[in-house]
Amino acid sequence: VGINEYQYLNSLVGSTQDVENMAQFIQSEWGYKPWQIITLTDAEATKTSILTVFDEWLIEGTEFGDKVLFYYSGHGYYIEDDNYDETDGYDEALCPVDAYQSGRIKVNLIRDDEIDRRLKKLKGRQVMIIVDACYSGTITKNVFGQPIKDVTVKVPIFKEAQPRSEMKKSLTRNIFIELRPEVVAYSAVESYQKALVDISRLPLSGVFTRRFIEGLRDNKADSNCDGKVNHRELLAYMRRESKAYCDAMPLICENGLTPQLDIKPARLDEDVHRWAGSQSIYSKRLGMSQKQLTQTPTHKLQVEILPRHRLKPGASMRVRVKSDRTGYVLLFDTESTDSTKLTRLFPNQHSNIRMGYVKAGKARIIPDVYSGFALKVPKTSGKRLLVALLVDKPSEISTLQKSFPKAFKQAMSKQAQPDSLSKDALRSSPCAYRQVPIEVQTLSQQLSQQLTQTLQRSAESTNWSITTVEYEIIP
């Protein structure tokens, strides 16, 4: 949901762009399909429409185990608590496009209680709420006491508003919804702060939304360089980058920008990229065939190069493969440990699918004495990388043969180191510029993540495992 043009309140800029950016992000990075997303912008985003779509799309349209994402960019407000469940006497609220004031009554706001009641109906799902708004109720005024309609400040202008006192900020509840085990909620600012539009870059977008996306895209928020971004890291990144924005824009950022995260402590170290889109029953409603999305590999796959990991140019090599599950193996080779050039070793034109059959718990040698071909060591000396994948069915081999080279190139490109560093680049993406040797486990995890995303975009039905092993050709 994103609203720029309000019917009765002051307009904004950047909110519809936020929606477009977020929709593009969850498709490109998390594998959501266009038909899994409904957007409501400007005139579409009435209170009735927002709640109806929430009920019919997010509640009735999902089932146990699904992932549910609700995103909002626009005005937020506060309103007197009507059921006495708030410690500070106020409900937080979202402002739909048709929100207005009648006398002293605010009409058509969506209270936090209304969202919370709906979240109770999403039991068994994994829910993420992202709100780029604020609930301060503060009015921006000029020296004559008249409201300034600043389109970059996400504060609605109501007549006779009663702003929350900053003296209460330590007592004010900062969460928009009640904390639940299955819910993760991100919001732009603390209760006494104003959410802002980023005017430093075009197209205009929310400071919070832009940094949420940037922290996850290319893993810029990955502070420990393990190839993942957890909730703790993402929050720290957004707060650091929001502070940097305020330091550069002190006149419009008087109270600061402090993004908030409401989550059970036990989930702080979860990888945020686990939010990659899951299949919804809406594929049935839209007349689409139900496809099983790629499963993240959890099985153990072991690979050993024979006769040793240091080989002479032109010598014959064999690969010993063992897995805790039955499947079919694929082998790829690179010309160096940091190269994006990939060669498929097996299956090849001299082999057949059955030669790569691996029985659970039993070792398989490729090629064996009956294969009728040999794997020759290249003549160029240096370190090389062998990548092994295991799939459940022979029919899945062609899927990975097409998808894996692309995923490998993207994963290895992220390992590349630039020749020179800029301070801004180092601050915003430290892992991309840190001189770190490629470790087998880390690279395997990176390849797993990238292959998962690649296969999810095509919704291919594939179950697989992956591992890598380094070897060396010596003169």
C-alpha positions in Angstrom: 0.0 0.0 0.0 1.4 3.4 -1.0 -0.3 6.8 -0.9 0.9 10.1 -2.3 -2.4 11.9 -3.2 -4.8 12.0 -0.2 -8.4 13.0 -0.7 -8.5 15.2 2.4 -5.0 15.2 4.0 -1.8 16.8 2.8 -0.1 15.0 -0.1 3.2 13.1 -0.1 5.9 12.2 -2.6 7.7 8.9 -2.8 5.1 6.5 -1.4 3.9 5.0 -4.6 7.6 4.8 -5.7 8.2 2.9 -2.4 5.5 0.4 -3.4 7.1 -0.1 -6.9 10.5 -0.5 -5.4 9.3 -3.0 -2.8 7.4 -5.0 -5.4 10.4 -5.2 -7.6 12.6 -6.2 -4.7 10.6 -9.1 -3.5 10.3 -10.4 -7.1 14.0 -10.1 -8.0 15.5 -11.0 -4.6 12.9 -13.2 -2.9 11.3 -14.9 -5.9 7.8 -13.7 -5.5 5.7 -13.9 -8.7 3.6 -11.0 -10.0 0.4 -12.9 -9.4 1.3 -13.3 -5.7 1.3 -9.5 -5.1 -1.5 -7.0 -4.9 -0.7 -3.3 -4.7 -3.0 -0.5 -3.7 -1.9 3.0 -4.5 -3.5 6.4 -4.1 -7.2 6.3 -4.9 -7.3 2.5 -4.6 -6.1 2.6 -1.0 -9.3 3.3 0.8 -9.9 1.9 4.3 -12.4 -0.5 3.0 -10.2 -1.7 0.2 -7.1 -2.2 2.4 -9.0 -4.2 5.0 -10.9 -6.2 2.4 -7.8 -7.2 0.5 -6.1 -8.0 3.8 -9.0 -10.3 4.7 -9.5 -12.0 1.3 -5.9 -12.1 0.0 -3.6 -12.4 3.1 -6.0 -14.4 5.4 -8.3 -16.4 3.2 -5.8 -16.6 0.4 -3.0 -18.3 2.4 -2.7 -21.4 4.4 -0.6 -22.9 7.1 3.1 -22.5 6.5 2.8 -19.7 3.9 4.7 -16.4 4.2 2.6 -13.3 4.4 4.0 -9.8 3.7 2.1 -6.5 4.4 3.8 -3.3 3.4 2.6 0.3 3.9 4.1 3.7 2.9 2.1 6.8 3.7 0.8 8.9 6.6 0.6 7.4 10.0 -1.1 8.9 13.0 -2.3 8.3 16.6 -5.8 8.3 17.9 -7.2 8.1 21.4 -7.4 4.5 22.6 -11.0 3.2 22.5 -10.5 -0.1 24.3 -8.0 0.9 27.0 -5.3 -1.6 25.8 -2.6 1.0 25.3 -0.3 2.1 28.1 0.0 5.6 26.8 -3.7 6.0 26.0 -3.3 6.1 22.2 -3.8 3.7 19.3 -1.3 3.9 16.4 -3.1 4.2 13.1 -2.5 4.1 9.4 -4.1 6.8 7.2 -5.9 5.4 4.1 -6.5 7.7 1.2 -10.0 8.6 2.4 -9.0 9.5 6.0 -10.5 12.8 7.2 -11.6 14.7 10.3 -15.2 15.4 11.3 -15.2 17.9 14.2 -12.8 16.4 16.6 -13.2 12.9 15.3 -10.7 11.3 13.0 -12.5 9.1 10.4 -11.4 6.1 8.3 -8.1 5.5 10.1 -7.0 1.9 10.5 -6.2 1.4 14.1 -3.4 -1.0 15.2 -6.1 -3.0 17.0 -7.8 -3.7 13.6 -4.5 -5.0 12.2 -3.8 -7.0 15.3 -7.2 -8.8 15.1 -6.4 -9.9 11.6 -2.9 -11.1 12.6 -4.6 -13.5 15.1 -6.3 -15.1 12.1 -2.9 -15.7 10.5 -1.8 -18.3 13.0 0.6 -20.9 11.4 1.8 -18.4 8.8 5.1 -16.5 8.9 4.1 -12.8 8.8 6.2 -9.7 8.1 4.8 -6.2 8.5 6.8 -3.3 7.1 5.5 0.2 7.8 7.2 3.3 6.4 5.2 5.9 8.4 5.2 7.5 11.8 2.6 8.0 14.5 3.8 11.1 16.2 0.9 13.4 15.2 3.3 16.3 15.3 2.4 19.2 13.0 5.1 21.0 11.1 4.5 24.8 11.3 6.1 27.9 10.0 6.7 31.1 12.0 3.1 32.2 11.6 1.8 29.1 13.1 0.2 27.7 9.9 0.8 24.2 8.8 3.6 23.7 6.2 2.5 21.1 3.7 5.9 19.5 3.3 5.4 16.6 0.9 8.6 14.9 2.2 7.5 14.6 5.8 5.1 11.7 6.5 2.9 13.5 9.1 -0.7 14.2 8.2 -2.1 17.6 9.0 -5.4 17.5 10.9 -7.1 20.5 12.4 -6.8 20.8 16.2 -4.2 18.0 16.4 -2.9 17.2 19.8 0.7 16.0 19.3 2.2 13.5 21.7 4.7 15.1 24.0 8.3 14.3 23.6 8.4 14.1 27.4 6.4 10.9 27.1 8.6 9.3 24.6 10.2 6.9 27.1 6.8 5.7 28.1 5.3 5.5 24.7 4.7 2.1 23.2 6.8 1.9 20.0 5.2 -1.2 18.4 2.4 -1.0 15.9 1.0 -4.5 16.6 1.2 -6.9 19.5 4.3 -9.0 19.5 3.7 -12.6 18.4 6.1 -15.5 17.7 5.1 -15.7 14.0 5.2 -12.0 13.3 8.2 -9.8 12.4 7.4 -6.1 12.2 9.7 -3.3 10.9 8.8 0.3 11.1 10.5 3.5 10.1 10.9 5.5 13.3 10.3 5.8 17.0 6.9 7.1 18.1 8.2 10.7 18.6 10.0 10.9 15.3 8.9 11.9 11.8 9.3 9.5 8.9 11.0 11.2 5.9 11.3 11.0 2.2 14.9 10.7 1.0 15.6 13.8 -1.0 19.2 13.0 -1.6 18.6 10.8 -4.6 16.1 10.3 -7.4 13.6 8.8 -7.8 12.3 10.0 -4.4 11.6 7.2 -2.0 11.3 6.8 1.8 14.5 6.9 3.8 13.5 3.8 5.6 12.3 1.8 2.6 15.3 2.6 0.5 17.7 1.4 3.3 15.6 -1.7 4.0 16.0 -2.8 0.4 19.7 -1.7 0.1 20.6 -3.6 3.3 19.3 -6.8 1.8 20.2 -6.4 -1.8 23.8 -7.7 -2.3 23.9 -8.3 1.5 25.1 -4.9 2.3 24.0 -5.3 5.9 26.0 -8.5 6.3 28.3 -7.3 9.0 30.1 -10.6 9.8 30.5 -11.6 6.1 28.9 -15.0 6.5 26.9 -14.6 3.3 23.6 -13.9 5.2 21.8 -10.9 6.6 19.9 -11.6 9.9 17.4 -9.3 11.5 19.9 -8.0 14.0 22.3 -7.0 11.2 19.6 -5.4 9.0 18.3 -3.3 11.9 21.8 -2.1 12.7 22.5 -1.2 9.1 19.2 0.8 8.7 19.9 2.7 11.9 23.5 3.4 10.9 22.5 4.6 7.4 19.5 6.6 8.7 21.8 8.4 11.2 24.1 9.2 8.3 21.2 10.7 6.4 20.2 12.8 9.4 23.8 13.9 9.9 23.8 15.2 6.3 20.3 16.7 6.6 20.1 18.2 10.1 17.5 20.8 9.3 14.8 18.3 8.3 15.8 15.6 10.7 15.5 17.3 14.0 14.5 14.3 16.1 16.5 11.7 14.2 15.4 8.6 12.4 15.6 5.3 14.4 14.1 2.3 12.6 12.3 -0.2 14.8 12.1 -4.0 14.8 9.5 -5.9 16.8 10.5 -9.6 16.9 10.9 -12.4 19.5 14.6 -12.3 20.7 15.1 -15.9 19.6 14.5 -14.9 16.0 17.0 -12.1 15.8 19.6 -14.2 14.1 17.4 -15.6 11.5 18.4 -14.9 7.9 16.0 -12.3 6.5 16.3 -13.9 3.0 14.4 -16.8 4.4 11.4 -14.6 3.5 11.7 -15.8 -0.1 8.2 -16.2 -1.5 6.4 -19.5 -0.8 3.6 -21.0 -3.0 0.1 -19.7 -2.3 -3.2 -21.3 -2.9 -3.9 -18.3 -5.2 -2.2 -20.2 -8.0 -5.3 -22.4 -8.0 -7.6 -19.4 -8.0 -5.8 -17.9 -10.9 -6.0 -21.1 -12.9 -2.2 -21.8 -12.7 -0.7 -25.2 -12.1 0.6 -25.9 -8.6 4.4 -26.0 -8.7 6.7 -26.9 -5.8 9.3 -24.3 -5.3 12.9 -25.2 -4.8 13.8 -26.6 -1.4 16.9 -25.4 0.3 19.4 -28.3 0.4 19.8 -29.8 3.8 21.3 -33.2 3.0 25.0 -34.0 3.4 27.0 -34.4 0.2 30.6 -35.5 0.4 33.1 -35.3 -2.5 36.7 -36.4 -2.8 39.1 -36.0 -5.7 41.2 -39.1 -6.5 44.0 -40.1 -6.4 44.8 -36.8 -4.5 44.0 -33.1 -4.4 47.3 -32.2 -6.1 47.5 -33.5 -9.6 49.8 -33.3 -12.6 48.7 -31.7 -15.9 47.2 -34.2 -18.3 46.7 -36.9 -15.6 43.5 -38.8 -15.1 41.3 -37.9 -12.1 38.3 -39.5 -10.5 35.7 -38.2 -8.2 34.3 -40.1 -5.2 30.8 -39.0 -4.2 28.8 -40.0 -1.1 25.4 -38.8 0.1 23.0 -39.5 2.8 20.2 -39.6 0.3 19.8 -41.4 -3.1 20.1 -39.2 -6.2 21.9 -38.3 -9.4 25.2 -36.3 -9.4 26.4 -33.4 -11.6 30.0 -32.2 -11.6 31.3 -28.8 -12.7 34.8 -27.4 -12.8 36.3 -23.9 -12.8 39.6 -22.8 -14.1 40.5 -21.0 -10.8 39.0 -20.5 -7.3 37.7 -17.1 -8.2 36.7 -17.6 -11.9 33.1 -17.3 -13.2 33.9 -19.6 -16.1 32.3 -23.0 -15.6 32.8 -26.3 -17.4 30.5 -29.3 -17.0 32.5 -32.5 -16.4 29.6 -34.9 -15.8 27.3 -35.9 -17.3 29.0 -35.5 -20.6 28.7 -36.8 -24.2 30.4 -40.0 -23.3 28.3 -40.8 -20.3 24.7 -41.7 -19.5 22.4 -40.7 -16.6 22.7 -44.1 -14.8 26.5 -43.6 -14.4 25.8 -40.8 -12.0 23.4 -42.7 -9.8 24.3 -42.5 -6.1 22.7 -44.7 -3.5 22.2 -43.3 0.0 25.2 -44.1 2.2 27.1 -45.8 -0.6 30.1 -44.2 -2.3 30.2 -43.8 -6.1 33.3 -43.3 -8.2 33.1 -41.2 -11.4 34.2 -42.5 -13.8 34.6 -46.1 -12.7 36.3 -48.9 -14.7 33.2 -49.6 -16.7 32.4 -46.0 -17.7 34.3 -46.0 -21.0 35.7 -42.4 -20.5 38.3 -40.6 -18.4 38.4 -37.2 -16.8 41.6 -35.5 -17.8 43.3 -32.9 -15.7 43.8 -29.6 -17.6 47.3 -28.7 -18.7 47.2 -25.2 -17.0 48.7 -25.2 -13.5 47.0 -23.5 -10.5 44.2 -23.9 -8.0 40.8 -25.1 -9.3 37.4 -25.6 -7.9 35.1 -28.7 -8.3 31.4 -28.2 -7.7 29.1 -31.2 -7.1 25.3 -31.2 -7.1 22.9 -34.1 -6.3 19.3 -34.2 -7.5 16.5 -36.6 -6.7 15.4 -37.5 -10.2 17.0 -37.8 -13.7 14.5 -35.3 -15.0 15.9 -32.6 -12.7 19.4 -32.8 -14.2 18.5 -30.7 -17.3 17.0 -28.1 -15.0 20.2 -27.7 -13.0 22.4 -27.9 -16.1 20.6 -24.7 -17.4 20.1 -22.9 -14.1 23.4 -23.5 -12.2 25.8 -21.7 -14.5 23.9 -18.5 -14.1 23.6 -18.9 -10.3 27.3 -19.7 -10.1 28.3 -16.7 -12.1 26.3 -14.4 -9.8 27.6 -16.0 -6.7 31.2 -15.8 -7.8 30.9 -12.2 -8.9 30.0 -11.3 -5.4 33.3 -12.8 -4.2 35.3 -10.5 -6.5 37.4 -7.8 -4.9 37.8 -4.3 -6.5 41.2 -2.8 -7.0 40.4 0.4 -5.1 38.1 1.2 -2.2 36.0 4.2 -1.5 35.0 5.2 2.0 31.3 5.2 1.2 31.5 1.8 -0.4 33.4 0.4 2.5 30.9 1.8 5.0 27.8 0.6 3.1 29.0 -2.8 2.0 32.0 -3.9 4.0 31.9 -7.6 3.0 32.0 -6.9 -0.7 35.4 -5.2 -0.3 37.0 -7.3 2.4 40.0 -9.4 1.4 38.7 -12.7 2.6 39.9 -16.1 1.2 37.1 -18.2 -0.3 36.3 -21.0 2.1 34.6 -24.1 0.9 31.7 -24.0 3.4 31.1 -20.3 2.8 31.1 -20.7 -0.9 28.8 -23.7 -0.8 26.4 -21.6 1.3 26.6 -18.7 -1.2 26.0 -21.0 -4.1 23.1 -22.6 -2.3 21.4 -19.3 -1.7 22.0 -18.0 -5.3 20.8 -21.3 -6.8 17.7 -21.2 -4.6 16.8 -17.7 -5.8 17.5 -18.6 -9.5 15.3 -21.6 -9.4 12.5 -19.9 -7.5 12.2 -17.2 -10.2 11.4 -20.0 -12.7 9.3 -22.0 -10.1 11.1 -25.2 -11.2 10.3 -28.3 -9.1 13.8 -29.3 -7.9 15.3 -30.8 -4.8 19.1 -30.7 -4.6 22.2 -30.6 -2.5 25.5 -28.9 -3.3 29.2 -29.0 -2.2 32.5 -27.7 -3.4 36.1 -28.9 -3.2 39.3 -27.2 -4.1 42.2 -29.0 -5.8 45.5 -27.9 -7.4 47.3 -28.7 -10.6 51.1 -28.6 -10.1 53.7 -28.5 -12.9 
